Amino acid sequence: MYSCHVKAFERANIRAVIDHAGITVGYRTPDARVGEIGCSFYHGADDALALPPDQLCLDDVDAVAISEVMADLAYVVSG
């Protein structure tokens, strides 16, 4: 089961971490829904697993990155 996904934006040198209640690998019923979901942005796109301690404010995040993450979130919560 995964409880987060990381998406790197190399041009903007940031990455998004999408936290959720969990997605089971290899088994998902058609009516399965992802529970609680959230997103944080961090500096650096090179090492997705080593997160710096400080999150970025949305004002400091590239608009394209925010738009792509919003589209991803909409897709995930739609089932």
CNS distance restraints for C-alpha pairs under 8 A (distance, minus, plus):
assign (resid   1 and name CA) (resid  22 and name CA) 6.04 0.50 0.50
assign (resid   1 and name CA) (resid  23 and name CA) 5.46 0.50 0.50
assign (resid   1 and name CA) (resid  24 and name CA) 4.34 0.50 0.50
assign (resid   1 and name CA) (resid  25 and name CA) 5.64 0.50 0.50
assign (resid   2 and name CA) (resid  22 and name CA) 5.30 0.50 0.50
assign (resid   2 and name CA) (resid  23 and name CA) 5.29 0.50 0.50
assign (resid   2 and name CA) (resid  24 and name CA) 6.48 0.50 0.50
assign (resid   2 and name CA) (resid  25 and name CA) 7.31 0.50 0.50
assign (resid   3 and name CA) (resid  19 and name CA) 5.95 0.50 0.50
assign (resid   3 and name CA) (resid  20 and name CA) 5.30 0.50 0.50
assign (resid   3 and name CA) (resid  21 and name CA) 5.79 0.50 0.50
assign (resid   3 and name CA) (resid  22 and name CA) 4.31 0.50 0.50
assign (resid   3 and name CA) (resid  23 and name CA) 6.54 0.50 0.50
assign (resid   4 and name CA) (resid  17 and name CA) 6.69 0.50 0.50
assign (resid   4 and name CA) (resid  18 and name CA) 5.33 0.50 0.50
assign (resid   4 and name CA) (resid  19 and name CA) 4.31 0.50 0.50
assign (resid   4 and name CA) (resid  20 and name CA) 5.86 0.50 0.50
assign (resid   4 and name CA) (resid  22 and name CA) 7.38 0.50 0.50
assign (resid   5 and name CA) (resid  17 and name CA) 5.81 0.50 0.50
assign (resid   5 and name CA) (resid  18 and name CA) 5.16 0.50 0.50
assign (resid   5 and name CA) (resid  19 and name CA) 6.68 0.50 0.50
assign (resid   6 and name CA) (resid  15 and name CA) 6.77 0.50 0.50
assign (resid   6 and name CA) (resid  16 and name CA) 5.63 0.50 0.50
assign (resid   6 and name CA) (resid  17 and name CA) 4.57 0.50 0.50
assign (resid   6 and name CA) (resid  18 and name CA) 6.25 0.50 0.50
assign (resid   6 and name CA) (resid  48 and name CA) 6.33 0.50 0.50
assign (resid   7 and name CA) (resid  15 and name CA) 5.50 0.50 0.50
assign (resid   7 and name CA) (resid  16 and name CA) 5.15 0.50 0.50
assign (resid   7 and name CA) (resid  17 and name CA) 6.56 0.50 0.50
assign (resid   7 and name CA) (resid  48 and name CA) 7.71 0.50 0.50
assign (resid   8 and name CA) (resid  13 and name CA) 7.75 0.50 0.50
assign (resid   8 and name CA) (resid  14 and name CA) 6.22 0.50 0.50
assign (resid   8 and name CA) (resid  15 and name CA) 4.19 0.50 0.50
assign (resid   8 and name CA) (resid  16 and name CA) 6.39 0.50 0.50
assign (resid   8 and name CA) (resid  45 and name CA) 5.02 0.50 0.50
assign (resid   8 and name CA) (resid  46 and name CA) 7.66 0.50 0.50
assign (resid   8 and name CA) (resid  48 and name CA) 7.08 0.50 0.50
assign (resid   9 and name CA) (resid  13 and name CA) 5.86 0.50 0.50
assign (resid   9 and name CA) (resid  14 and name CA) 5.40 0.50 0.50
assign (resid   9 and name CA) (resid  15 and name CA) 5.60 0.50 0.50
assign (resid   9 and name CA) (resid  16 and name CA) 7.97 0.50 0.50
assign (resid   9 and name CA) (resid  45 and name CA) 6.00 0.50 0.50
assign (resid   9 and name CA) (resid  65 and name CA) 6.80 0.50 0.50
assign (resid  10 and name CA) (resid  14 and name CA) 6.61 0.50 0.50
assign (resid  10 and name CA) (resid  15 and name CA) 7.98 0.50 0.50
assign (resid  10 and name CA) (resid  44 and name CA) 7.86 0.50 0.50
assign (resid  10 and name CA) (resid  45 and name CA) 5.37 0.50 0.50
assign (resid  10 and name CA) (resid  46 and name CA) 7.60 0.50 0.50
assign (resid  12 and name CA) (resid  62 and name CA) 6.47 0.50 0.50
assign (resid  12 and name CA) (resid  65 and name CA) 7.98 0.50 0.50
assign (resid  13 and name CA) (resid  43 and name CA) 6.16 0.50 0.50
assign (resid  13 and name CA) (resid  44 and name CA) 4.80 0.50 0.50
assign (resid  13 and name CA) (resid  45 and name CA) 5.02 0.50 0.50
assign (resid  13 and name CA) (resid  46 and name CA) 7.97 0.50 0.50
assign (resid  14 and name CA) (resid  41 and name CA) 6.78 0.50 0.50
assign (resid  14 and name CA) (resid  42 and name CA) 5.52 0.50 0.50
assign (resid  14 and name CA) (resid  43 and name CA) 4.46 0.50 0.50
assign (resid  14 and name CA) (resid  44 and name CA) 4.62 0.50 0.50
assign (resid  14 and name CA) (resid  45 and name CA) 4.94 0.50 0.50
assign (resid  14 and name CA) (resid  61 and name CA) 7.73 0.50 0.50
assign (resid  15 and name CA) (resid  41 and name CA) 5.68 0.50 0.50
assign (resid  15 and name CA) (resid  42 and name CA) 5.48 0.50 0.50
assign (resid  15 and name CA) (resid  43 and name CA) 6.56 0.50 0.50
assign (resid  15 and name CA) (resid  44 and name CA) 6.38 0.50 0.50
assign (resid  15 and name CA) (resid  45 and name CA) 5.30 0.50 0.50
assign (resid  15 and name CA) (resid  48 and name CA) 7.20 0.50 0.50
assign (resid  16 and name CA) (resid  39 and name CA) 6.64 0.50 0.50
assign (resid  16 and name CA) (resid  40 and name CA) 5.70 0.50 0.50
assign (resid  16 and name CA) (resid  41 and name CA) 4.50 0.50 0.50
assign (resid  16 and name CA) (resid  42 and name CA) 6.53 0.50 0.50
assign (resid  16 and name CA) (resid  69 and name CA) 7.50 0.50 0.50
assign (resid  17 and name CA) (resid  39 and name CA) 5.52 0.50 0.50
assign (resid  17 and name CA) (resid  40 and name CA) 5.26 0.50 0.50
assign (resid  17 and name CA) (resid  41 and name CA) 6.25 0.50 0.50
assign (resid  17 and name CA) (resid  42 and name CA) 7.99 0.50 0.50
assign (resid  18 and name CA) (resid  37 and name CA) 7.11 0.50 0.50
assign (resid  18 and name CA) (resid  38 and name CA) 5.71 0.50 0.50
assign (resid  18 and name CA) (resid  39 and name CA) 4.40 0.50 0.50
assign (resid  18 and name CA) (resid  40 and name CA) 6.65 0.50 0.50
assign (resid  19 and name CA) (resid  37 and name CA) 5.56 0.50 0.50
assign (resid  19 and name CA) (resid  38 and name CA) 5.14 0.50 0.50
assign (resid  19 and name CA) (resid  39 and name CA) 6.02 0.50 0.50
assign (resid  20 and name CA) (resid  34 and name CA) 6.83 0.50 0.50
assign (resid  20 and name CA) (resid  35 and name CA) 6.49 0.50 0.50
assign (resid  20 and name CA) (resid  36 and name CA) 5.38 0.50 0.50
assign (resid  20 and name CA) (resid  37 and name CA) 4.22 0.50 0.50
assign (resid  20 and name CA) (resid  38 and name CA) 6.41 0.50 0.50
assign (resid  21 and name CA) (resid  34 and name CA) 6.32 0.50 0.50
assign (resid  21 and name CA) (resid  35 and name CA) 5.13 0.50 0.50
assign (resid  21 and name CA) (resid  36 and name CA) 5.41 0.50 0.50
assign (resid  21 and name CA) (resid  37 and name CA) 6.72 0.50 0.50
assign (resid  22 and name CA) (resid  34 and name CA) 6.67 0.50 0.50
assign (resid  22 and name CA) (resid  35 and name CA) 7.48 0.50 0.50
assign (resid  23 and name CA) (resid  28 and name CA) 7.92 0.50 0.50
assign (resid  23 and name CA) (resid  34 and name CA) 6.85 0.50 0.50
assign (resid  24 and name CA) (resid  28 and name CA) 6.47 0.50 0.50
assign (resid  28 and name CA) (resid  32 and name CA) 6.26 0.50 0.50
assign (resid  30 and name CA) (resid  79 and name CA) 7.46 0.50 0.50
assign (resid  31 and name CA) (resid  79 and name CA) 7.02 0.50 0.50
assign (resid  32 and name CA) (resid  79 and name CA) 6.46 0.50 0.50
assign (resid  33 and name CA) (resid  77 and name CA) 6.56 0.50 0.50
assign (resid  33 and name CA) (resid  78 and name CA) 7.56 0.50 0.50
assign (resid  33 and name CA) (resid  79 and name CA) 5.49 0.50 0.50
assign (resid  34 and name CA) (resid  76 and name CA) 7.08 0.50 0.50
assign (resid  34 and name CA) (resid  77 and name CA) 5.90 0.50 0.50
assign (resid  34 and name CA) (resid  79 and name CA) 7.29 0.50 0.50
assign (resid  40 and name CA) (resid  55 and name CA) 6.40 0.50 0.50
assign (resid  40 and name CA) (resid  56 and name CA) 7.41 0.50 0.50
assign (resid  41 and name CA) (resid  55 and name CA) 5.69 0.50 0.50
assign (resid  41 and name CA) (resid  56 and name CA) 5.38 0.50 0.50
assign (resid  41 and name CA) (resid  57 and name CA) 7.68 0.50 0.50
assign (resid  41 and name CA) (resid  58 and name CA) 7.85 0.50 0.50
assign (resid  41 and name CA) (resid  61 and name CA) 7.34 0.50 0.50
assign (resid  42 and name CA) (resid  51 and name CA) 7.08 0.50 0.50
assign (resid  42 and name CA) (resid  52 and name CA) 6.86 0.50 0.50
assign (resid  42 and name CA) (resid  54 and name CA) 7.01 0.50 0.50
assign (resid  42 and name CA) (resid  55 and name CA) 5.14 0.50 0.50
assign (resid  42 and name CA) (resid  56 and name CA) 5.44 0.50 0.50
assign (resid  43 and name CA) (resid  52 and name CA) 7.39 0.50 0.50
assign (resid  43 and name CA) (resid  55 and name CA) 7.86 0.50 0.50
assign (resid  43 and name CA) (resid  56 and name CA) 7.18 0.50 0.50
assign (resid  47 and name CA) (resid  51 and name CA) 7.82 0.50 0.50
assign (resid  56 and name CA) (resid  60 and name CA) 6.22 0.50 0.50
assign (resid  56 and name CA) (resid  61 and name CA) 6.97 0.50 0.50
assign (resid  57 and name CA) (resid  61 and name CA) 6.91 0.50 0.50
assign (resid  61 and name CA) (resid  65 and name CA) 7.02 0.50 0.50
assign (resid  61 and name CA) (resid  66 and name CA) 6.96 0.50 0.50
assign (resid  62 and name CA) (resid  66 and name CA) 6.50 0.50 0.50
assign (resid  63 and name CA) (resid  67 and name CA) 6.15 0.50 0.50
assign (resid  64 and name CA) (resid  68 and name CA) 6.15 0.50 0.50
assign (resid  65 and name CA) (resid  69 and name CA) 6.15 0.50 0.50
assign (resid  66 and name CA) (resid  70 and name CA) 6.07 0.50 0.50
assign (resid  67 and name CA) (resid  71 and name CA) 6.29 0.50 0.50
assign (resid  68 and name CA) (resid  72 and name CA) 6.25 0.50 0.50
assign (resid  69 and name CA) (resid  73 and name CA) 6.06 0.50 0.50
assign (resid  70 and name CA) (resid  74 and name CA) 6.14 0.50 0.50
assign (resid  71 and name CA) (resid  75 and name CA) 6.26 0.50 0.50
assign (resid  72 and name CA) (resid  76 and name CA) 6.22 0.50 0.50
assign (resid  73 and name CA) (resid  77 and name CA) 6.16 0.50 0.50
assign (resid  74 and name CA) (resid  78 and name CA) 6.08 0.50 0.50
assign (resid  75 and name CA) (resid  79 and name CA) 6.99 0.50 0.50
